[in-house]
């Protein structure tokens, strides 16, 4: 089994943002023919999803996250740095995803993309990619 790791940085520009990172992940995925890629964002106030990257839907993810956990809610953590909502949202959605690799390509469905969701920007985010397979 081969294992390859890669990290890259993403500069987010606003408090709430969705960013398609699929092509950045694909660069590492092509290191193997068959296996899996594990994507992990090394932060507690953003998340990783696999879904469609259509412009309206990219905004819907953020709008619904705000409805599920409103930023103006009362959070004890806000006494420290006013981002309690971002910690809660990211813990619900999750900070990692595993995607199959086939013939050196991410084996995603027709419309599926790997998306970073920012809930506490602007920030510099580090994404860790680990590829395992043959």
N, C-alpha and C positions, 0 to 999 in steps of 0.2 A: 504494500500500500504506500502511495505517495501522499505527503502532506505538505501543503504550501500555505504560508500566511502572508497577509498584506494588510497594511493599515493606510487609510487616507483621511484627509481632513475635508470637512465641508464647512464653509462659512455661511451661516444663515443670516438673513437680512432683516427679518421682522420677528415679532413676538410669536406669532403663529404662522407656520409655513409648511408646505409639503413639497418635497424635492424628490424627483425621480433619480435614483442612484443605480439603476439597472446596468447601464453601460460600464460604470466603474467596477461593478461586481463581476461582470462578464470578462473583463480583462484578466482577473485572477482565475476564474472558472476554466478558462481555456488551457490552464496548466495540466489538466487531466483529461482523459477520454470519458471515463464513466465514474460516477461517484456522487458526492454531495458537496454543496457549499453552505457554510454556516456564516451568517451575517449577524454581527453583534455591535450595537452602538454603546460606547463606553460612558454613558451619561444617564442620569436619573430623571431628566425632564424632557426627554424626547423618546420616540418609539420607531419601530420598523414594522411595516406591513407589506403584504403582497396583495395587490389589487390593480385596478385599472387606473391609468394616469391621465384620464380625460380631464380637461381644464375645470369644468364645473364640479366634477366629482372630487378633484384635488381640493377644492374649496369646501365642499360638503364635509369631508373628513374633519376639517378644522372647525367648521360651524357646529357640527354635531358633538364634537369633543367638548366645545364650550358649553353646549346645552347639558351634556351629561355631568360635567364638573365645572360649573361657572367660575371664572377667574375671580369674580367679586364675592365669592363665598367666604365663609369664616373658616380659616385654617390656623391652627395653633402654630404651625410651621412658619406662617407669614411674619411672626415676630422676629424671625431670623433674616429671611431674604425675600419675602413676598412672592413666593412661587409655589405655594402648597398645592394649588390646582394642577400645576404641571407634573408634580411628583405623582399625584393620584391618577391622572389620565395616563401617564406613561406606564404605571404599574398595571393598570387595567388592560392596556393594549399589548404591552410587552416590548422588550428591547432587543429581540432577536428573532430570526427566522432561518429555517433550513430549507434549501431548494435542491432538487435533484439536478445532476449534470449528465447529459447524454451527448456523446460525440463532441465533447469539448465545449458544449453550449449549455446555458441555463435551460432546463427543460420546463419552461413556463408555458401556460396556456396562451392562446392567441392575444388576449388583451392584458395579460398579467405583467406587472412591473414590480420592482422592489422600490419601496418609497420610504423615505425618512420623514417623519412628522415631528416638527419642532413646536414645542409648547412654551418655551421660555427664552426666546431669542431677543436680539441677535446674539449668536454665540459661535464659537469655533467647535465643531463636533468631530470626534474621532470615530471612524467606523473600522472595525476589525473584520477581516474576511479570512476564513480558514477553509481551504479546499482539501478534501480527502477522497482518494479513490485510486484508480489505475489509469 
